[in-house]
């Protein structure tokens, strides 16, 4: 019933526009009574985004079950949680692309979408706040990272939608989330030639510890970075 | 006239609630005709936030005039632009705190506020996109940083509002923006801490040149990598 109503609503929005379609039109097309509509959707806007509630619930469940794994990087967990949203869009490219175009044209839908996006952001921030606990600036960090994850996700998603749903949506979003993980993610464990030393007068910018590292010029950059990361991870004062 | 209407509106919202106040009530209190209201405010919601349009215009003008200075760090410029919003709130603590409480209670106002925040975010992202130009992932970086700046600004602003407007609003927001600048800002010392040396017996894995680098332990990893990359780029045998 819910799917029938959402499908009838969307057909009509495409045919007559969002403003030009009433709830009465939708229930007539779906062949049900008016009260049925409001049993499933609080408003006409909700019928345009029928899957966000389920998706929010899935995201919440994923994060409450511990994210990726206990003790894993919280930033990895929220990136993985954001992918749940992407998969919802990618599961039905044609519908997603048409809805994207419709949303661009209807201010009320854009506003609705902003509220939904904000709820995802708050869900991610809430998880990060719990993970960061009493860390200094934990709440601030949680909110900034959640906003960055949402912005990156939406950048990848939008470029896929703008392309008409061509190409690999997951790859576009993974690439965008990569920027956030690169900046905010926890360094991976590895072994290597870098060390964190304290103190080193005259080196660095004078605020305490410095990294001193030696690596082969021929080593790939990622391996050099890995060594650096591992040195940072081994340092007692983890960032 | 605009100020008189906004003040009458806000008094009534405080007395009767937002939903319990009509535009007719507002114009009666202000002693003007109904059409005057809509000359200044498209909707009742707009009267709750009478300064955002001016503030958006000021932000746009600041960024179009080149931000802080030509060639300056784009991240510094958007942080400075965000402070324009903060100063609008801080100029009138009592009004800002009351409005914050009102907004918490009225879903329609929260939605309106989300739209305003989104416009600030788009303004900041647009500026960063222009500054990053054709850089790889410039648009992505612009959107992620704009979202991070807005989230940090709002974290500082909200903690000040929640405290009832006590304390130093600018200091709270500066502290929050500091996290974004630390992670995304341009390094103060752009070059010089990493070098590629030839030869260095006993160091590296024996295949010739080695990288020796020293960086502040407090520098974000990506900035350390940037230094490494710049050292590699200066080396004649480019990777």
Interface residues (C-beta under 8 A of the other chain):
Chain A: X111 X114 X115 X118 X137 X139 X140 X141 X143 X144 X146 X147 X148 X150 X151 X152 X154 X155 X156 X176 X179 X180 X182 X183 X184 X187 X193 X196 X198 X200 X203 X204 X205 X207 X208 X209 X210 X211 X212 X213 X214 X215 X216 X217 X218 X219 X220 X221 X224 X225 X228 X229 X232 X235 X237 X239
Chain B: X111 X114 X115 X118 X137 X139 X140 X141 X143 X144 X146 X147 X148 X150 X151 X152 X154 X155 X156 X176 X179 X180 X183 X184 X188 X189 X193 X196 X198 X200 X203 X204 X205 X206 X207 X208 X209 X210 X211 X212 X213 X214 X215 X216 X217 X218 X219 X220 X221 X222 X224 X225 X228 X229 X232 X235 X237 X239
